Amino acid sequence: MIRFYYASGSPFSWRVQLALEEKGIPYEAVLLRFDRGELKTPEYLARSPHGKVPALDDGAVSLYESAAILEYLEEKFPKPPLLPAEPAARALVRIEELEATDYFIGQFRPVARELFFTPAERRDAAALAAGQAATYAELDRLEARVAARGGPWIAGDGFTRADTTWLPFVEIAGRAKIDLDAARTPRLVAWRERMRARPGYARSYPPLWK
């Protein structure tokens, strides 16, 4: 049985958990709490030396970093596939993953820092506003790319890892009041509803958000 170590609300954790759900892989979820220091214990640091989530154990195999874990799952459990067979299409999915995990999160981090980790009386209003504007701009770019492809999913007609990666980042932005708007991002609004309707969404929804 795979053991999956995660933190509630971590988009990097959630992207892996959605992949586990979509592939129908049995796993045991181990919830770790930031506020209890559970990511900094010697036991966990032996598994994930930077004290981050997610991490995954599969028998003698112990992995950390969401991108590496996803590659492992795709190769060991190829059905159903979350990457297209054609090389250019696979590259496009990986680009979208990087758009979410590098560029989008880079713009969103100042927002998260101010809203989630800074007391209200100490927040930097200018930094928060700039981060919100930059995050909205990233969503606008994603909307344009999805519209150009014309399909129901992020990378076009096929459901892929681009969808299971983008969804957690869009959802955490929504919790920071950077939500999708039907007038501004209609394709993303429709896509998010399709994602929320998939069975794995409810099963993997962050427990501390409920």
N, C-alpha and C positions, 0 to 999 in steps of 0.2 A: 504493500500500500504506500503510495506517495504521501509524504508529509509536506504540507505547504505552509510556510511561515509568512504571515502578513500583518499589516496594521490597518485598522479600519479607516477608510478614506484615502489611503495612499493610492494614487492613480497607477503607479508602477506595479503595486501589488494587484490591483484590480484587473489590469490588462492581462496578467498571467492567469488569474482566477477565471476570467471570462473564457480564455482559451481552453482551460481545463474543462469548463462546463460545455463549451461548444463541441469539444472532441469526445465528451462522455467518458472522461478518464476518472476512475475512482480515486479519491484523495481524502486525506484527513487535513482539515484546516486548523492551524494553530494561531490563534489571535494573540498578538503582542501589543502592549500598550506603551506609547511614548511617555505618558505621564508617570508611569511606574518604573521607568528606566530599564524595561525588559529587553531593549535592543542593545544595551551596553553591558549586559552580564558576560562574564567570561565564557559561559557555555554558548551563548549566541554569537559572541565575537569569534569563537573558534569556527563557527559555521559561516558567518558573514563578517569578514574582518573590518569592514568600514562601519559596521553597526547600522546597516540599512536593510530595508525590506524591498522586494521579497527574497526568500531563500526557499530551496526545495531539496528534500532528500528523497531519493529513489533507490532503496537498498543501500549499496555501498557508494552510490553516486550522490555527492553533495554539491549543490550549485548555488550561486548568488548572481545578481544582476539580471534584471527582467529580460533583456534582449537575449542573453545566453540561454536562459531557461526556456524561452519561447522557441529558439532554434532546436534545442534538445527535444522538446515535446513534439515539434513538427517532424523531426527525423525519426524519433522512436515510435510515435503514434501518427502515422501519415494519413489516416482516415478518421473523419473527413478532413480534407486538406484546408488549411487556412492561408496557404500561399498558392497562387496560380502556377500552372505547369510551365507556361511560356516565360522565358528569361526576362524579357522587357516588362512584362506584367508583374513579375516578381519584384523587379527593381523598383517599379512604381509603388508597390505596397511598402517596401522598405523606406522609400523616400517619405511617404506619408507617416510612417512610424517615427522617423527622425524629425519631421515637421512638428509632431506632437511632443516628443520627449526631449527635444533640444530647443527648438525655436519658440513653440508656444509656451512651454513651461518657463523658459527664460524670461519671457515678458510677464508671466503670471506670478513669478516668485515674489516680486515686491508687494503685490496685492495680498498674497497669502501671508507674508511676513507682517504686514500692517493689520490685517483683519483677524488672522487666526492666532498670532503669537505676541501681539503688542496690546497692552491695555488701552482702552478707548481714549483716555486722557493723554496718552503719550504718542498717539499716532501722528505720522507725518502726512498731512492732508495733500500736499503737493505730490509727494511720492506715490501716494495711493491713487490720485487722479491720473497721473502719468501712466502708472501700471495698468489701470483700467482701460485707458484709451489705447494703449499698445496691445492689450489682450483682445479688445474688440477688433482691432485692425487685423490680428491674426485670424480671428473667426471670419472676418470679411474675405480674407484671402482663401480660406478653406471653402467658403461658400462659392466663390468664383471657380475654384478648381472642380468642385463637385458638379456645378452647373455645366461647365464645359464638357465634362465626361458624359453627362446626360443619363446616368444610371441611378438606381435606387440606393446604391451603397457608395462609400467614400471613394473607392477606386474604380467605380463603374458598375457593370452589371453583376459582378460576382461578390458575394460576401467573403471578406478576407480579414486578415490580421489588422489591416488598416482600420476596420470598424471596431474590433475589440480593443485596439489601442486608443483610438480617438475618444470613444465614449467616456471613459473615466475622467479624462482631462476636461471634456465639455461639462460633465456633471459637477466636478469640483469648482469650475469657474462659475457655474450657476449658483452654487452655495455662497459664492462671494459676490452675488448680485450682478454678475456679468452673464446674463442669461440670453438664450437665443430668442429672437423676436421674429414672428411670422412675416412682418413687413420687411425686415432687414435681411433675414437669413431663412427664407421659406424652405429651401431644400434641406438645410440642416435640421430645421424643426421637424419636417416629415421623416427624415432619417432617424432622428432621436426617438420618435414614437415607434418606429419599426424596431429599433434596438430594445426599447423598454418592453416591447411585447414578446420578446424571445424568452423562453423559460429560464435560461441561465442568468438573466438580469436579476430577477427576484431572488434566486438562490445565492447570488454573489453580492447582493447589495450590502454596502458597508453597515455592519450591525450597529455601530455607534451613531449612525445617521438616522436610525429609525425612531 
